Amino acid sequence: MKDLTFGTLIAVFEEIFGRGLFWAMVAVAVVTTLAYLYVLVRDRSMSMRKFLWAQLSMPLGAVAAVLFVQAVTHSSFRDIGGPVDVIVLLGIAAMGAVGIAILVYTLQSLLRRGS
C-alpha cells in the first residue's frame, strides 16, 4: 500500500467492521450530525445545562467506543503492540467521547425543548 487514498480507507474500514456494520455506522453518524445541526439552527443558542450533561457522558462514550472496537475486531488489550496501537486506541476513545457528547446534547434538545 503505497498511497493512502480515501478509497483505500473505505476498503480497510469495510474489511475491519464488515460492509454492513461500517455503512450502518456511517449512516448513524450522518443522521446524528444533521440532527445536531438542526438543533443548533433551531435553538440559536447552546444550553449550558445540556452541554454539561453532554460533557459528563464523554468518558462513557470513550470507554464504549474502545470496547466496541475491541469486540468487533476480536482483539484484546494484550494485542496492543506498540505506540501506534496506543495512539489508535486514544483516537478511537476521543471519537467516541465527542460522538456521545453530540448525541446526548442532540437527544436532550429534541426530547425536551426548554431550559
Secondary structure, 3 states (H helix, E strand, C coil): CCCCCHHHHHHHHHHHHCHHHHHHHHHHHHHHHHHHHHHHHHHCCCCHHHHHHHHHCHHHHHHHHHHHHHHHCCCCHHHCCCHHHHHHHHHHHHHHHHHHHHHHHHHHHHHCCCC
